[in-house]
Amino acid sequence: MSNFMLTRRQLLAGTASAGITFGVGPTMPFAAAADKRTLRLADGNIGQADPHKPVDFPGSILMFNLYDFLVRPAPGGEIEPSVAESWEISEDGKVYAFTIRDGIKFHDGSPLTAEDVVFSANRMITMKRGFSFLLAAVEKAEQDGNKVIFRLREPFSPFLAALVRLAIVNKKLVTANLKDGEFGEFGDYGEAFLSSNDAGSGPYKIARHDSQNETVMEINPDYFAGFAPNPPEVVRSKFGVEAVTVRQLMPRGEIDLTRLPLPPEIVAALSQSDGISIGQDRKPTIFHFKMNTQKAPLDDVNVRKAIALAFDYDQLYALLDVAGQQQGTPIRGPIPADVMGYDPGVPLIKRDIEAAKAALAESKYADQPLELNLVWFKSVALQEKFALLLQANLAELGMKVNITSAPWPQIVEMATSPEATPHLACVATSLSTTDVDSMLWAEYHSSAAGTYLSMHWLQKPEIDAALEKGRQTTDPAARHELYKELARVIADEYPSVFLYQAIDLVAFRENLHVPGFEDPKQSIPIMAGNYRYDRMTMDV
């Protein structure tokens, strides 16, 4: 077993010392397909199949397995060719020309062409959903034989990295399934069709999809890029699974892989079961309590500062401990470690209750009774512990915190307006591509507001301007310094209680080999990058 994974002995030792007990949750049908290598994934969220709409983890997993892209993220964060066999960039950084690889076929057998790439880019830009903000600099996408030409309005440094989110859809199939909609001649642009079907060329294809319940994918034997030895032939992704259900079903061999945060006690319990490994999904993900800066009393930066200073970070880190192994590391603001703009010289924020009281006294709400509403994601039991800790800490400031849990679709709906967004929400944010812009723009640019990524509703012209400059700056060293300064500006606004950078502990059966969880050198450091099933091997 790799040093990257926690050993069973380490986890057993921690379990014994903790005296942990477990409850039993509900069962769910999760059978393997007969006579086929079947991978059964347990996910806590729902999964959208349309590749141009979701910005979350389940949607990203489906996107990366059902579709192809001009380029793909590789281990270590490098960009490698995929549908594009090569590309050229103009000296002014405003024209990108990609040569499309011959011989790639969609799942229906039709060839993938430059026309499909242009259609996909236009669909994504026009619909303005999902990761469309990554293509905001595109003035025109056009076909020139087997080439695709992107003409940008201005230099856009993250453009190549942004293309890891441009999923290529089958134009002919999508346009044959249009319904009435808001997009002129393209009607609904195939939204209804792609909500339950795929139009991709990726390593897997949809056999059945229900975004609230389950997706079943089957291997695409004609996939142009090939597979690891003995890859899964069928993948069943079950949505809305709770950790206690994983605790019950995985030791019985009914779940092969997890994709939801597991509480320490569940991880420790799974480690006692024969045939289960615990790996680490190291990725640039930050957990927050996002603070709604447009809702009183959090419209006062001093109140937000008081909350951040009152929180007990040492107690938080203790909650993350699993037999001496952390599910997260301290974070120094809005940029994860080892990402452009990260500054290890920024001091960690620590609990200082007297400083918190002083900040509150400077606010316009000093000496007033304050009441806050906090929402956490009900499928992640550990978040309730975070919420209870904050509730206890803020009681010392005289603040009342009302805690509720909500399913993921409800949290997503809450995020659509400042009025619907609670005072505090426990969410995770991550890089969508290999470039820091994909994280910071989605969270902090005013134009991107309205998703769970921006539940702080921090809309500042100076932050917008800095983000725009970061996109136009081509020198990497200059960009690094720009984002370092921007991180300080954001941190000084206290839009979040920045909790920690996540190290997800992932449970998987020992007959399943997942490169990104077993070897840090094989990890693909973007959201869902390590859940590419074509890279996995299942022993028979």
MOWODA-V581227 format. One line per field, one symbol per residue. psi: psi as a letter, one per 40 degrees, with the letter a starting at -180 (. if undefined). A space follows every 10 residues. Layout:
# MOWODA-V581227
psi=???
This chain:
# MOWODA-V581227
psi=hiedihiddd dddddddefi iiihaiiihf iihheihhhh hhieaihhdh eedieadddd ddddddiiid iiiiheeihi ibdheiiihi deeehhhhhh hiehiideei ihiddddddd dddddddfib fddeedehdh hihgbfihhh hidihgdedd ddeeeghhih ddddeefiii aefbdebefe dddeeeiifa eaeiihdhhh decihhiiig eehdeaiihf ihdhhhhhif hidddddddd defehdiifi hhiddddddd eehiehihih ghighhhihh hgeehieeeh ddddddddde igddddddde hgfehheiii ifaehiifih ehheehihhi hgdddddddd deieeheihh hihhhiheeg dddddddddd dddddeeehh hhhiiiiddd ddddeeidde hidhhhiiii hdaehddddd dddehdeeie iddfeefhgh dddddddddd dehdhddddd dddddddddd deefeihhci highhhhiie ehhhdeedhd eehhfihede fhdeeihhi.
